[in-house]
Amino acid sequence: MLSLLSLGSGSSGNSAVVYSENSYILVDAGLSAMQLKKRIMESGLDPQKLDAVLITHEHSDHIRGLEVFSKTIDVPVYCNSLTYEAIVPTNGSVKVWNIFNSGEPFMVGDINVCGFSVMHDAVDPLGFIFKKNEKTLGFVSDVGHVTQLLLESIKGVHTLFIESNYDE
């Protein structure tokens, strides 16, 4: 099983949980820490059981709750190096940072994760492909333009989550 639960989308805050039977990953922490915990618990999941927080990019609607959330939930945060450099000055409560390179898969519990570059006005924004056994889930947020890399990355996924909102 590989599932996704959207906790919030929009300029007020973006966050989702990708999970399997044994692993829980919070993707972005754009809601307040209180809202993150509340929405995770309302879904029947336990925020204390999170294995990781993945950050797509440094904009406030994706990291707003990270600092306070990290003070109350001891969970490692994963991001690429440019995103880390952009957010670490305002997120000193994070105890464990795991820096990864786009295109290089890594494991979070029993879920294989691979980040890939997307077009957006951030330092190095990412989408993610999650794999467990033969199931794949694509996660894309705030895409400015659809690139060949994006199309190649999501090709063949079983489930695709696209988060976007645009002002006129």
C-alpha angles and dihedrals in degrees: 000000000000117000140173129210119190111217096181143340133195140052090307090065144317126217140140139174122228111194147168130190090283109020135060125194125184110210108206126343101226096141123074115277090248092053092045092054093042095050094044091051093045088057090057095254127119115235089206089065095060112129096195149352114225119200120209095191144333103264114125094242087064101041105026095117099035098097097051094035089055091054092059104030116050101215132138118249120221124201141134121270098259092049089047091053090050097050108029095082091064098035105058094144092072104107100191126036120186112196117199137179121243112255094024112108122223136178128248105185105308095337122097111217129194125178123208132187121261132185114259136122096267132101096262112343120193144201120202139223115205121197132188118171104315097335122100132190125190121208121193127171134182097357112182096187134006108243132191089251090055092049092048092046096053097039110125099006115149094220129022124195116193119184118191142145129175135188118225 
